[in-house]
């Protein structure tokens, strides 16, 4: 069975959620990731029209894989996420994406656990994505938080660029609970400046197979049927549909090279 491949919102962030669904269908993706909660400091915040997104999903057959970004910060009120959790369930999503951005480990663990409980009521899995510039910055820290929460719907989300920028190792993934993976490429050298790490991650990645990250090594230690979400915001000034098509073709080439179609 061919690997399920989805289009992440960050790859074509200028598109509204309904436009993203239509573009993913035209490009040949199976699913999409929707950004229904904007990230501070990033452009392109769109009005959320759930009925319109539902209509595009129904008309195209493209499913919603995940909804983002649930960011746990010191001032986060977990109950404020209830509306978006309900929207995610209504749209047929099975996953939500979470960032742990609270340096208070005890408070973060408590809120992560409460978010898992709230998500479970909507039949959603909670995927914790470590990033080098937040409190949960690497795989070991993410796994420790997931273990502390001890919730059946908590999982680890690996994003290729963050994995290598954080200096994570393939052995760190042994036995991890995984629901999907975010794939992209990037220059092999890790920037010394954290601001540049953030810039590359948000707007200057490369399409899979067109950088120097060891994607083959990463894919070989992950489950062979793990769904892929292609998150590759690139600097090249390509129209959204062309960008989405290029990203999908590049991803399939990487999978073929690894013998993991």
N, C-alpha and C positions, 0 to 999 in steps of 0.2 A: 504494500500500500504506500503511495507517495507520501512524503513528509508534509504535514500541514504547515503552511507558511502564511503569516499574517503581516500586515502593514501597520507599523507603529505610528502614532500621531506625530512624533518628533521628526520623522522623515519628511513630512509634508505639512509642517505646522501651520502654514498659512491657510490651509483648507479648514472650513467649518466641519463639524462631525458628519453632517449629511454628505457634503462634498467628498470627504475622506472615504466614506463607504462606496460611493459611486466610482471614485478613482481606483480604489482597490479592486472593484469588480472589473473595470476596464483593463486593468493591468494583469489580472489573472490570479489575485490572491484569494485565499480561502477565508480569511478573517481580518479583523481590524482591532487596533487598540485605540480607545477613545480618551482624549484628555477632556474630562468634564470639570476638573478642578484645576484652574490655571496655576502656574508656578511663578512666583515673584521674580522679577528681573528678566523674564522671557516674554517675547512679543506674542501677538496673535491670540488674544483672549476672545472666544466666540460665545455668542448667545447659545444656550442649550435648548433646542426644541426637540423634546423626546419623541413627540408624535411624528415629526418629519424624519428623524433618524429611524424610527420603527418602520416607516413606509419605505425608506431606501433599503433597509435590511430585508424586508419582505420582497421587494421588487427585484433585488439583485441576487439574493441567496447567500450573500456574504454575512457571516456571523460575527458577533462582537465577542472577542476573546477576553479582553481586559479593559478596565476603566482605571484612570489615574487622575491626579497624583494625590494620594492620601499621605500627607506629610505630618509626622508627629513631632511637634516642636514644644518648647516649654509652656506656651500659652494655649496649646491645642485643647479644644473641647470635643471629645470624641462623639458626643451626642449630636454635634453640628453636622456630622457626616451622614446622618440618617437619610436625608433626602437623596443624596447621590447614591447611597447603597440601594435604596428602593429603585432609583432610575436604572442602575446597573442590572438589577434583577429583571426589571421590566424589559430591558433591551436584550436579555438572554445571555449576558456575560456570565462567565464562571469564575473570573479572577479579578482581584483588585491589586494595584501596585502601591507599595508603601515605602516611604523613606523614614528612617529613624534619625531625626535631627535634634534630639534632646540629650544634652550631656549628662543629665541626671539619670543614672542607670536604673534606679528603683522606680522612679516615676515613669520612665519610658517603658519598662517592662509591664507596669500596671496598665498603662494606656494601650499598649500593644495587645495585651490580653483582652481588654474590654473591646477593642476594635475587632478582634477575632470573634468574640461572642456576638457582637452586633452584626458582623458580616455573615455569620453562620445562620442567623435568622432569615437571611436573604439567599441562602444556598451559595454563598460566595467563598472562595479560597483567598487567603491573605498572603500575598507574595512580597517578602521583604527584600528590597534591592539595596545592597551596600554600595556606597559611593565614597571616594576618597575624601571629599570635603565636608561630610556630615559625621555625626557622632558614630553611627554604625557604618564604619568606613571600609570594612573588609569582610571576607567570608567567615573567618572565625568569630568575629563579633556578632555577625548576623545569626550564625548558628547558635551562639550562646543565648541570644535573646529569644530565638524560636524555642530552644530547649526550656528556657525559664518560663515561657508562656504555657508550654505543654498543652497546646490546642491542636485538635486534629486537623483543622483547616488552615494551619500556618505552614508556609513553605518558603523556600529560598529562591530568589530570582537572580540568576547570573546574567549580567550584561557584559559582553566581551571587553569593551574598552575599560570599564571600571575594574574588571577582574585583573587585567594586566597592569593597569596603572596603580592598583593597590598592592601589587606584588604578591597576589594570591597564587597558590600552587594547586596543581591538579589534584593532589592528594587531599586538599582541603574539602573536596567535593564528595569524598567517599561516604556513602550512606546518607547523603543529604536528600531531603524530600524536595523534589522539583516538579513543577507543573508546566513550565515553558522556559525558553531562553531567549534573550535579546541578542541579536547578532549584528555586527558591524565590523569595520576594520579601522586601522589608524596607523600613523607612523610608529615604528617600533620603539624609538627612544622616548623614555618617560620625561616630560618636561620637568625642570627643576622648580618652576614657579607654579603654585597651586592655581593662580588665576588663569594661567595658560592651560592647565589640565581641565579646568571648568570650561574655558572657551572651546577647546577642541571637542569636549564631550557634548556641548550644547549645539555647536554649529560648524564644526570642522572635522568631522569623522570622514571615513572613506567607505566606499561600498565593499561588501565582503569579498575577500580575495584580492583587493586592490591596495592593500597596505602591507604592513610587516608583522602583524600580530599572528601568533601561532593558533589560528583558528582550527586547523586540522587536529592539532593536539587537544584543544578544548573539546571539539565535537566528539572525539574518540572516547573521552572519559564521561560523556553525558549519555543518557539513554538514547538508543538509536531511533526511537519513535517520538522523542520529545518535540512538541510543537515549537516552531520558531516565530518570533516576532522581529521583523527587520527594522531596526532603529538606526538609521544611517543619515543624519543630517549632514549634508556635504556643502562645501563652499561654492562648488560649481553652480553657475546661474542657469539651471535647467528648469523648464516648466514642470509643475508637479506630476503630471502623468508620465512624462519622460523619465523623471527622477524615480518614480515608483517602479516603472518597467525595468529600468536599468538595475535597480536594487534587487528585484526579483530574479532577473537573469543571472546577476552576479552570485546571488545566494545559491541558486541551483547549480552553477558551475562549481562552487566550493563543495557542495554535497556530492556531486558526481566525482570530483577529484578524490574525495575521501571514501568513495564507495558507499555512501550513506543516503542514497536517493530515497 
